[in-house]
Amino acid sequence: MLIVYKVWKVLYEGLWLFLANQNQSNKVDQNNNEKLRRTHRTSILFNQREQEAINLYCEKYKIRNKSKFMREVIMTEILKKFDEDYPTLFEFEKPNLFVSR
């Protein structure tokens, strides 16, 4: 009887801790969801040839969500540019073999 009680107590405490952690993670998830919610709208206009190229690309590579695709492409380019233009303590020119000083 004592063993059954100890096993039940361990299971109950484990369940209690699991539910407490689950409740805290739900609060964290809600905060993250609110921070990541997209609320700013931007529109892009394409000419006929650009639109046909996008449609052809999406068909070829089976892209169903064009807005997600465009958002990823734009953000990838922006982050790549930020990576290239990071601030440095000293600005050095890139070495050029064809220019002599």
Phi, psi and omega in degrees: 000320180295322180294317179298318179297317180294318178297315179299318180297317179296315179297318180296314179296320178297318178295319179299314179296319179299314181294323178295316178294322179297319180295318178294320180293328176295321178295319178295317179299319180295319178296317179295320180298320179291324179291327183267359180295133181272115183241351183257125183258136175228138179242150182234136176253135178241150172279178187298317182292320178296317180296319178296321179295318178296315180298318179296317179299314181295323177292314184297317184259014174053049177269119182266326185254096184291325181294320177296317180300312181294320178299317180294319180295315181295313181293326176298315179295319180296314181293325177295319178294319176300321178297319181289326186257029182296147181289143178236160179291317179237134178272113177254141173283150176289141180296136179232119183285344186263354180247128177253151182248000000 
